Structure formats: C-alpha cells, structure tokens
C-alpha cells in the first residue's frame, strides 16, 4: 500500500491533481482497509491537537494516528513542509478541523491523489459563526496583514472549544473512520459514543458553573472563545482578533483599558502557547490579574505524558473562567 501511494505522490509532483471542494470533499472511492487489517493498522494523519485527541479517543489502539503541528506552532499561519505533504499523501485517512482554520489544506489536497484516501473535515456538520471582530481599529489592521499573507478568517473556526460542538466533531470523525476501516467500524462508533458521554459531562459542568452568574463578561487576548461564550451565554471581549499573533493598536488598547476599568474586570486571560506581552501590558496598566485560558491549539508531549488532554485542559479553563464569571 505504501509503495502504491509513493508512486502516486511522485505522479502528483509531475502535475497530477485531484478534484475536491473544501470541507465536504471526502473521497467517494475510499478503499476498504479490511484486507490489510491483519498486517497493518490504518494510517491516520491529523492536523493539530484537538483533532488528534478526538481521533485517538475514537481509534484507541486500532489505528496509527499522527499529529502534524506540534505545540508552539501557530496554527493560523502554518504552512506544511514537503515532508508533511508526503506524510499526508501516504495516509489512509487525513483529518482536519476546517479550511477556515487550516487555510493551507484545500491547496495541498488539490495537489495530491486522494483516490485511495478518506478526507475528513471534522466541522463539516457545523455552521460556522461569522467573525464580527471587536470595534477597535486594530481589527482592520490585522485583517489587512492577514490578507497580504494569504491567511484570512471571514468566519470563526474555533468550534472545538464548545463541548457540544466537540461531540459533533467526534461523531463526524468516527463515521469517516468507520467508512474506511470496516473491520473496526463498530468499535470506532462505540468509542465515539463513550467519549461523547464524557464531553456531555464536561458540558454539564460548564452549565452548572455559570448558572445564575451575574457577571458574564471575560476579557481574553485571543478571540478564540466565541462558540464557548455563545453556548453558555457569556460575553467575550478580546484584545486581539482570531489570529493570536496579531497586535492591537495604541488606540485599541486605550479603548479596551477604559472598558476594563468601567466594568470592574478582575482578570485578563492569555494563552500559554503564545506571547503574553500584550495582555501583560494591559493588565499592568489597569491593575488586574492575569490568568491562562487555553485555546487548546497545542499541548506539549510532556504535558500529554503527564495526563493533560482536551477534557483536562477544558476543566482548567472552567476553573480559570470562574475567576471572572460569578
């Protein structure tokens, strides 16, 4: 199977392209891997951490699941290396969140032969929110910079931070894997149901924590939590936009500083995988505390080995949000 795919990869470099259209482009001619099930596990490539964790929860030990983006890599502006593209070509299944998050995926897939590959867009069944941004001048600046670099967000791709929508992604992943690997299809679907039960308990914990809260506003450096805010009737105010690397203007910081002071904001949240300089500057200026709120775009191997995963980090996020939502 790998020799066959390597030959196809060589052909693709000579100009062979596959026809596919964005998020719903699952291969119609997916090959049943049952013939190989006794000798080789399903080879699955995922893009970044939440998709990797959801996939591992579904497959357990019945597939080899790899992760392209390690912790610390900026997902929004990522470009894959030729080695990573070859890894995708050699996969039986390729899973990503959305073309709005992994903006490089449509072009890469269009350059490959996907006839023997199942392509799963985990957010395929989810209607993405239009990104409205904040009423600050820096939003327009960051949009122009993103447009110049080829990375634009007209919708918000951070669906995995809503525990309910995370369940939808898990189900989509399980159904796609079951299509490719008939021998383990029943187990994949059962594992997904079990894990979704845990995600449902996570959702219930969030609902219970914020029920009856009077202050429902939180300020975060990265505008990654709109889906979570919408789910639990919270109000997200962000220092920067959807891209964690964008920088606010002096005027935007002044406006936000006035807002924090006027609304008795006690904490400003930053993410542990990105620079916290902007959040630190604002917190120092207005005299509030800093706290970590993770968008879960990456977890180090060391943290994973010590037990960190999607659910544990989301529970950490819940405890952090309780400092503001009360």
RAJOTA-V201253 format. One line per field, one symbol per residue. ss: DSSP state (H for helix, E for strand, C for the rest). phi: phi as a letter, one per 30 degrees, with the letter a starting at -180 (. if undefined). burial: + if it has 24 or more other C-alpha atoms within 12 Angstrom, else -. A space follows every 50 residues. Layout:
BEGIN
ss=???
phi=???
burial=???
END
This chain:
BEGIN
ss=CHHHHHHHHHHHHCCCCCCCCHHHCCCCCCCCHHHHCCCCCEEEEECCHH HHHHHHHHHCCCEEEEECCCCCCCCCCCCCCHHHHHHHHCCCEEEECCCC CCCCHHHHHHCCCCCCCEEEECCCCCCCEECCCCCCHHHHHHHHHHHHHC CCCCEECCHHHCHHHHHHHHHHHHHHHHHHCHHHHHHHHHHHHHHHHHHH HHHHHHHHHHCCCCCCEEEECCCCCHHHHHHCCCEEEECCCCCCCCCCCH HHHHHHHHHHHHCCCCEEEECCCCCCHHHHHHHHHHCCEEEECCCCCCCC HHHHHCCCCHHHHHHHHHHHHCCCCC
phi=.dddddddddddddkdbccabhdccdddcecddddcddbbddcbccdbee dddedddddhccacccbdcdejddddcdbdddddddddedddbbbbdadd ccdddeddddccccdcbccccdceccdddddcicdbdddddddddddddi cbbcbdcddddceddddddeddddddddddbddceddedddddddddddd ddeddddddcdiddcccbcbdcdccddddddchcbcccdccdcdddcddd ddddddddddddchdcbbcbcdcbdceddddddddcicccbdbddidabd edddddjdaedddddddddddddcda
burial=----+--++--------+-+-++++++--++++-------++++++++++ ++++++++++-++-++++++++++++++++----++++++++++++++++ ++++++-+++++++++++++++++-+-+--+-++-++++--++--+---- +++-+++++++++++++++++++++++++++++++-+++-+++-++-++- -++--++-++-----++++++++++++++-++++++++++++++++++-- -++-+++-++----++++++++++-++++++++--+-++++++++++++- --------+++-++++++-++++++-
END
